[in-house]
Amino acid sequence: MSVVRFVSNARVPLDALPELKAKALNAAGLTVAGTSAELSPVETGRLRSSITHKLVNDSEVHVGTNVEYAVFVHEYLQNDMPVQFQNMG
C-alpha cells in the first residue's frame, strides 16, 4: 500500500503578497511619473525632471513635483489651453 502525503505550500505565496504589492505600487508610481513627465511641456526641463514618485505606505503611492508653477501648467493642460512660455534669453 502506498502512502500519499499532502504538504500545503499556501503560506509561501501569501507571505510574498506584501512585497509584491509594494513592487506593483512602485511600478505604477514610476509609470505615472514617467507619463506625466512625457506630457509636460518643456522649455528648460525643470518641471519634467522634478516629477517623482514615493511609496507612502503599503497601499498608497504619491506622484508629484516641488516646482511651484506645476499647478498652473497642470490646470492649463486639463482645460486644453495652450501653455505659453516666455523666452528669457
N, C-alpha and C positions, 0 to 999 in steps of 0.2 A: 504494500500500500504506500502511495506517495503522499507526502505532506506538502501542502501549499501554505506558504506564509505570506500574509499581506502586510506590507510596510507602507504607511502613509507618508508621503513627502509634501503634504499640503502646506505645512508651515514654511517650507523653503520659499515658495512663491509669495506667500502672504507677508513674510518678513521683508521681502525685497520691495514691496509696494511703496513705502515712503521715499526710498531712494529713487525709484523710477518716477514717482510723481514729481519730485524735485527736479529731476533731469528734464521731464516733459515741460514743466513750468519755465525752466531756464531756456529751453529751446524755443518756447512760444514767445518769451520776452525778447530773445535775440532776433527772432523773425519779425516781430512787430517793430522793434527798434531799427532794424535794417530797412524795412519797408518805409518807415517814417522818414528815415534819412534819405532814401531814394526819392521820395515825393517832395522833400524840402527844396524850395528854390535856393539857388546858390549864387552868391556874389563873392563872398570871401571864404565860405566853407565853415564858418564858425558855428552856425546853427547845426548843420549836418554833422559835424564832428563831435558836437556836445550831447547828442542823443544817446542815452544809455538805458540799461535795464538793471533791476535789482530784485532778487528773490527776497521778499519781505518775511514770509512765513511759509508754512507747509501748504498753503492754498492761495497764495497771492504773490503776484509779481508786478512791480511798478516800472513803467517806461516813461521817461521824461528828459528834461533838459534844465539847466540852470541859466540859460540865456533869457534875459528879461524880455526881449521883443518876440519871443517864440509864440506867445499867446496871440499876438496881433497877426502874425503870419498864419497861424492855425485858423483864426476866425475868418481871415480873408479867403483862405483856401476852402473852408467849409461853405462859404457863400458864393463860390465860383467867381470871386472878384480877382482881377489881376493884381499881383504883388509887384509894386514898383520900388526899385532901389535907386538911391542917389549915387552917382559916381563921385567918390570923394577924392579923385586924383586926377 
